[in-house]
């Protein structure tokens, strides 16, 4: 014979739930196919219907005046009579009130909890369970918990409730839980990193090129365009201007996206979008950044294009030839036009301005 | 007087370190500017030089025959004589061997630990500390720990060692630690989600449009292009073809990227790149997907462009007008050409094919 300590949750009002603790007698019948009554379903270790009853369990409670009579009771041991012979729930049930979590609803029937203050897991987890019972009753779908790294002690108990990771940044972890019995349609995490390469052509027909100190080009002697990673929240034109300034000290103005490349599995499992941008220089004197660069210079465009490396590597060959074509003024890339989207946030639309006007 | 229990780590060979536990007597002198000797530096709660001595501590050990004599000793209390009056290290030092972690070096002087098997934190943390001492001596920089969600119990102890989150996917958390005393140059997490909108024009001059069941367009009556999110590892052409097939059952061929838009803070703190793709239909009969769509149809392009919504919203107005211009055949977008980059991975370069050829 095996007793399982378990809970039933009942809704009182918007702010409180009642937890009825009980011990359930389970008769273990050996069977090859049926899982052990204490085993946990895959990916949902603890927020299963065994411990956190869905709406069906709420219906179950409706037939019991014993439970209804306990609504106003606070932490008082309940009757020891068994609830149902069939369920074999026995003696040690007791009832207590549990506070619900403060949460915000999103536009997709989801719930967002932003944790800020430290809280003990023995307080937080009962409130989380009770809140999920309520949200389930309300037909809510995804539950998001944003947990600052300072509250790392809550990660394990929340995962044990059946939550999974969604994404993380240096200072927080986002955990999610899908309530309904329908397939999980929670949106995926960010999938791409974005880079820029800058084609800066001066009025002498020279291109700004650099030799790198580290990475794949270290020691190859290859002269390449200044490149860098677009920061979170940064526009492509700003990123290309910033990278050129950081690496060479040259002040520039953004002109066009000449081409872009998408590649996969470039950073762990993430993909990469890389934009070749044409910039017009506003200054001429190079101030090389020493950390990443061995050298930087203005180089005649033909010399840049005709480097053996560019001839031998298809991607570099095309990029160099596109730059050369653009230098002859007979290539149209995508310009960037600021537009106001519905949200009012600043955004840029990139398109072939020459063909469109 | 205050005693601090602390550790010193000594390298034996590539696989083992010796930990010398000792108590350090600290005389607390009140000072407004100097931090408390037990206070922890910001962002580095525990892997400070107080507890995990850098290479300077290794030099310190070289002068001590007492320590050298202990190399072959296993969990035996060491001499109780103090090591140095100046250091005021006293009585209770003892020495034990600690296994080092299995790890892989990356191309950027970094260390990658992929955890797979369960391990108790009381075993793991001493090995991690010892390994970091060794990597510090070797001049290593970033330490990456990839921790499956099943090993969630290690998250808190690893964070307490000074690691921070880098990123997370549903089934794992990536933690990082920067060893040197130089600024942290670890690469950032993926920053963008990527979406596609499909402009599918048939030979009757009609465009494939849909009405959505949910989201911001629900109930607006607006006919819009089929849209969707690019999956991790998916090419833009494949994503646009897939989305049109999923939503409308229409088989298509990718032609060009007509325009794209970058926006920020569209999904938590992440940015968004959205590509308007022109596709040529290979079939005509629509099979509407019911989950996301209220309706789908072929619509004369003028009717699509002239919808009041498109006139009123700048971004939509431009996109519609670009599509209309393209329908008249006098607009050149970016075509996608497969190129072989150095890594040998398949990748696409997108550029103005008409101007380049």
Interface residues (C-beta under 8 A of the other chain):
Chain A: X107 X108 X149 X152 X153 X155 X156 X159 X160 X164 X165 X166 X167 X168 X169 X170 X171 X172 X173 X174 X187 X188 X189 X190 X191 X192 X193 X194 X214 X215 X216 X229 X230 X231 X232 X233 X234 X235 X236 X258 X259 X260 X261 X262 X263 X264 X265 X267 X268 X269 X270 X271 X273 X313 X314 X315 X318 X319 X321 X322 X325 X330 X331 X332 X333 X334 X337 X339 X340 X341 X342 X343 X345 X346 X347 X348 X349 X350 X351 X352 X355 X356
Chain B: X107 X108 X149 X152 X153 X155 X156 X159 X160 X164 X165 X166 X167 X168 X169 X170 X171 X172 X173 X174 X187 X188 X189 X190 X191 X192 X193 X194 X214 X215 X216 X229 X230 X231 X232 X233 X234 X235 X236 X258 X259 X260 X261 X262 X263 X264 X265 X267 X268 X269 X270 X271 X273 X313 X314 X315 X318 X319 X321 X322 X325 X330 X331 X332 X333 X334 X337 X339 X340 X341 X342 X343 X345 X346 X347 X348 X349 X350 X351 X352 X355 X356
